[in-house]
Amino acid sequence: MQIRTEMVKDYEQVFQLNEIAFGNREDEAKLVERIRASEEFIPGLSIVAEEAGEIVGHVLISGAKVMEDNREHQVTVLAPIAVRPDYQGRGVGGLLIEEGKRRAAKLGFGVILLIGYPSYYPRFGFVPARAHGLELLQFPVEDNVFQVCELYDGGLNGLRGELKYPAAFF
Ligand SMILES: CC(C)(COP(=O)(O)OP(=O)(O)OC[C@H]1O[C@@H](n2cnc3c(N)ncnc32)[C@H](O)[C@@H]1OP(=O)(O)O)[C@@H](O)C(=O)NCCC(=O)NCCS
């Protein structure tokens, strides 16, 4: 299994992967396309898992802002993540998330935020975000679904305010 940066030649397979993983709907596959076409796209944070020449997993981490009064904090959000159904439950999702965390930290980001399963992401260091002074009003989700992961000691320091998902998400 190779974990590597997504390349243009992977786009079609990544589209199909997202479509299949999310139950044969195109919403997330199209979300990936909109994010790629946006200013918030960070090429090194679109990561694939490749096995025998096939794309079996993909995670996209992109830019977003946390607004605190007049201040703007640059953060990242993870969405979507998809593993091909026949490869699920073997740790591929975990490999993608850990690689994404390493790369985002290396690029200088302090945190990754996401909306996701409370039973899955905490094992990778995600905790409820509202308890850390972060808010999300665009999507009315429960406290344990809106999660944040600090990428290095102090990555969360001084970060407060409302997470604003960019236009590509709507
Ligand atoms: C979620 C997903 C990315 C995890 O990838 P994966 O490679 O299967 O994950 P891992 O092997 O690293 O970990 C497996 C764990 O994921 C959990 N998981 C998978 N789907 C889940 C779901 N719908 N709800 C909660 N947990 C889920 C499994 O229960 C398993 O937990 P366990 O180890 O306690 O048994 C993958 O299952 C997937 O593509 N699902 C469909 C798309 C999706 O829902 N994406 C996430 C949106 S937030």
The ligand as an SDF file (V2000), in Angstrom:
LIG
                    3D

 48 50  0  0  0  0  0  0  0  0999 V2000
  -15.0080    6.0030    7.5070 C   0  0  0  0  0  0  0  0  0  0  0  0
  -13.9370    5.3460    6.6470 C   0  0  0  0  0  0  0  0  0  0  0  0
  -13.1570    6.4110    5.8980 C   0  0  0  0  0  0  0  0  0  0  0  0
  -12.9660    4.6060    7.5610 C   0  0  0  0  0  0  0  0  0  0  0  0
  -11.9400    4.0410    6.7960 O   0  0  0  0  0  0  0  0  0  0  0  0
  -11.3840    2.5760    7.1530 P   0  0  0  0  0  0  0  0  0  0  0  0
  -10.1370    2.3420    6.3620 O   0  0  0  0  0  0  0  0  0  0  0  0
  -12.4660    1.5950    7.0280 O   0  0  0  0  0  0  0  0  0  0  0  0
  -11.0300    2.8170    8.6900 O   0  0  0  0  0  0  0  0  0  0  0  0
   -9.9840    2.0950    9.5940 P   0  0  0  0  0  0  0  0  0  0  0  0
   -9.7010    0.7050    9.0870 O   0  0  0  0  0  0  0  0  0  0  0  0
   -8.8430    3.0270    9.8360 O   0  0  0  0  0  0  0  0  0  0  0  0
  -10.8290    2.0000   10.9330 O   0  0  0  0  0  0  0  0  0  0  0  0
  -11.9800    1.1720   10.9700 C   0  0  0  0  0  0  0  0  0  0  0  0
  -12.9500    1.7590   11.9260 C   0  0  0  0  0  0  0  0  0  0  0  0
  -13.7810    2.7160   11.2580 O   0  0  0  0  0  0  0  0  0  0  0  0
  -15.0660    2.6140   11.7760 C   0  0  0  0  0  0  0  0  0  0  0  0
  -16.1100    3.1020   10.8870 N   0  0  0  0  0  0  0  0  0  0  0  0
  -16.2900    2.8360    9.5810 C   0  0  0  0  0  0  0  0  0  0  0  0
  -17.4530    3.3690    9.1670 N   0  0  0  0  0  0  0  0  0  0  0  0
  -18.0220    3.9670   10.2420 C   0  0  0  0  0  0  0  0  0  0  0  0
  -19.2410    4.6240   10.4620 C   0  0  0  0  0  0  0  0  0  0  0  0
  -20.1320    4.7720    9.4760 N   0  0  0  0  0  0  0  0  0  0  0  0
  -19.4880    5.1010   11.7050 N   0  0  0  0  0  0  0  0  0  0  0  0
  -18.6260    4.9330   12.7060 C   0  0  0  0  0  0  0  0  0  0  0  0
  -17.4520    4.2650   12.5650 N   0  0  0  0  0  0  0  0  0  0  0  0
  -17.1600    3.7980   11.3340 C   0  0  0  0  0  0  0  0  0  0  0  0
  -15.2300    1.1250   11.9420 C   0  0  0  0  0  0  0  0  0  0  0  0
  -16.2460    0.8590   12.8540 O   0  0  0  0  0  0  0  0  0  0  0  0
  -13.8910    0.7100   12.5070 C   0  0  0  0  0  0  0  0  0  0  0  0
  -13.9180    0.8570   13.9100 O   0  0  0  0  0  0  0  0  0  0  0  0
  -13.3210   -0.2630   14.8780 P   0  0  0  0  0  0  0  0  0  0  0  0
  -11.8450   -0.2860   14.5700 O   0  0  0  0  0  0  0  0  0  0  0  0
  -13.6420    0.2450   16.2370 O   0  0  0  0  0  0  0  0  0  0  0  0
  -14.0100   -1.5230   14.4840 O   0  0  0  0  0  0  0  0  0  0  0  0
  -14.5220    4.3150    5.6560 C   0  0  0  0  0  0  0  0  0  0  0  0
  -15.2540    3.3630    6.3700 O   0  0  0  0  0  0  0  0  0  0  0  0
  -15.4130    4.9210    4.5840 C   0  0  0  0  0  0  0  0  0  0  0  0
  -14.9500    5.2620    3.4960 O   0  0  0  0  0  0  0  0  0  0  0  0
  -16.7200    5.0130    4.8620 N   0  0  0  0  0  0  0  0  0  0  0  0
  -17.6630    5.5370    3.8990 C   0  0  0  0  0  0  0  0  0  0  0  0
  -17.4830    7.0070    3.6820 C   0  0  0  0  0  0  0  0  0  0  0  0
  -17.5870    7.7680    4.9920 C   0  0  0  0  0  0  0  0  0  0  0  0
  -18.5000    7.5620    5.7730 O   0  0  0  0  0  0  0  0  0  0  0  0
  -16.6110    8.6840    5.2240 N   0  0  0  0  0  0  0  0  0  0  0  0
  -16.5180    9.4440    6.4690 C   0  0  0  0  0  0  0  0  0  0  0  0
  -17.4750   10.5630    6.5590 C   0  0  0  0  0  0  0  0  0  0  0  0
  -17.2600   11.3970    8.1360 S   0  0  0  0  0  0  0  0  0  0  0  0
  1  2  1  0
  2  3  1  0
  2  4  1  0
  2 36  1  0
  4  5  1  0
  5  6  1  0
  6  7  2  0
  6  8  1  0
  6  9  1  0
  9 10  1  0
 10 11  2  0
 10 12  1  0
 10 13  1  0
 13 14  1  0
 14 15  1  0
 15 16  1  0
 15 30  1  0
 16 17  1  0
 17 18  1  0
 17 28  1  0
 18 19  1  0
 18 27  1  0
 19 20  2  0
 20 21  1  0
 21 22  1  0
 21 27  2  0
 22 23  1  0
 22 24  2  0
 24 25  1  0
 25 26  2  0
 26 27  1  0
 28 29  1  0
 28 30  1  0
 30 31  1  0
 31 32  1  0
 32 33  2  0
 32 34  1  0
 32 35  1  0
 36 37  1  0
 36 38  1  0
 38 39  2  0
 38 40  1  0
 40 41  1  0
 41 42  1  0
 42 43  1  0
 43 44  2  0
 43 45  1  0
 45 46  1  0
 46 47  1  0
 47 48  1  0
M  END
$$$$
